[in-house]
Amino acid sequence: MSGPSAALWAVLIGAMAFGLFQIKLAVQPAEREFARLSRELLASEETLHVLRAEWSYLNKPERLAELAGRHLALAPMAPQQIGGIAALPMRASPIDAP
């Protein structure tokens, strides 16, 4: 009995080894894809970090105030610039509307 059972165990172990080898071959492309995606994710996170640093620099209030003073001809409003209600045009009546 030990001869046939030993042969059965040998065939069973061989089939299991073959199955594990097939699974290993099937998993390797997924592992490569996972490694590639991990590298892309790391690069994207680094880029995002740089962009956030640039954004915080570009939006500093002191810098924006200096740029506004240099490029925009803005000044505080004078009281003469504020008009009254009488200066507003009258609304067209519904009959006059096209």
C-alpha positions as CSV (number, residue, x, y, z in Angstrom):
1,M,0.0,0.0,0.0
2,S,2.8,2.4,0.6
3,G,3.9,2.3,-3.0
4,P,0.6,3.6,-4.5
5,S,0.0,6.0,-1.7
6,A,3.5,7.4,-2.0
7,A,3.0,7.9,-5.8
8,L,-0.4,9.6,-5.1
9,W,1.3,12.0,-2.6
10,A,4.1,12.7,-5.1
11,V,1.6,13.5,-7.8
12,L,-0.5,15.7,-5.4
13,I,2.7,17.6,-4.3
14,G,3.7,18.0,-7.9
15,A,0.2,19.4,-8.9
16,M,0.3,21.8,-5.9
17,A,3.8,23.0,-6.9
18,F,2.6,23.5,-10.5
19,G,-0.5,25.4,-9.2
20,L,1.7,27.6,-7.0
21,F,4.0,28.4,-9.9
22,Q,1.0,29.3,-12.1
23,I,-0.3,31.6,-9.4
24,K,3.1,33.2,-9.0
25,L,3.3,33.9,-12.7
26,A,-0.2,35.4,-12.7
27,V,0.6,37.7,-9.7
28,Q,3.9,39.1,-11.1
29,P,2.2,41.5,-13.6
30,A,-0.1,42.8,-10.9
31,E,2.9,43.4,-8.6
32,R,4.7,45.3,-11.3
33,E,1.6,47.4,-11.9
34,F,1.3,48.0,-8.2
35,A,4.9,49.2,-8.0
36,R,4.4,51.5,-11.0
37,L,1.3,53.0,-9.5
38,S,3.0,53.5,-6.2
39,R,5.8,55.4,-7.9
40,E,3.3,57.5,-9.8
41,L,1.4,58.3,-6.6
42,L,4.6,59.3,-4.9
43,A,5.6,61.6,-7.8
44,S,2.1,63.1,-7.8
45,E,2.2,63.7,-4.0
46,E,5.6,65.5,-4.4
47,T,4.2,67.6,-7.3
48,L,1.2,68.5,-5.1
49,H,3.5,69.5,-2.3
50,V,5.5,71.8,-4.6
51,L,2.3,73.3,-6.0
52,R,0.9,74.0,-2.6
53,A,4.1,75.7,-1.6
54,E,4.0,77.9,-4.7
55,W,0.3,78.7,-4.1
56,S,1.0,79.8,-0.5
57,Y,3.9,82.0,-1.7
58,L,1.9,83.5,-4.6
59,N,-1.0,84.3,-2.3
60,K,0.9,86.1,0.5
61,P,-1.1,89.2,1.3
62,E,2.1,91.4,1.4
63,R,3.0,90.2,-2.1
64,L,-0.5,90.7,-3.5
65,A,-0.7,94.2,-2.0
66,E,2.7,95.1,-3.6
67,L,1.5,93.8,-7.0
68,A,-1.8,95.6,-6.7
69,G,-0.1,98.9,-5.9
70,R,2.4,98.4,-8.8
71,H,-0.1,97.3,-11.5
72,L,-3.5,98.7,-10.5
73,A,-4.3,102.3,-10.4
74,L,-6.5,102.0,-7.3
75,A,-7.1,104.7,-4.8
76,P,-9.5,105.1,-1.9
77,M,-13.0,106.3,-2.9
78,A,-13.6,110.0,-2.6
79,P,-17.0,111.1,-1.3
80,Q,-17.7,112.8,-4.7
81,Q,-17.7,109.5,-6.4
82,I,-20.8,108.3,-4.6
83,G,-23.9,109.4,-6.4
84,G,-27.4,109.8,-5.1
85,I,-30.6,107.9,-5.9
86,A,-31.8,110.8,-8.1
87,A,-28.9,110.1,-10.5
88,L,-30.2,106.6,-11.3
89,P,-32.2,106.2,-14.5
90,M,-35.8,105.4,-14.2
91,R,-36.9,101.9,-15.0
92,A,-38.9,101.4,-18.1
93,S,-42.6,100.7,-17.5
94,P,-43.9,97.3,-18.6
95,I,-45.9,98.8,-21.4
96,D,-42.7,100.5,-22.9
97,A,-40.7,97.3,-22.7
98,P,-40.2,95.6,-26.1
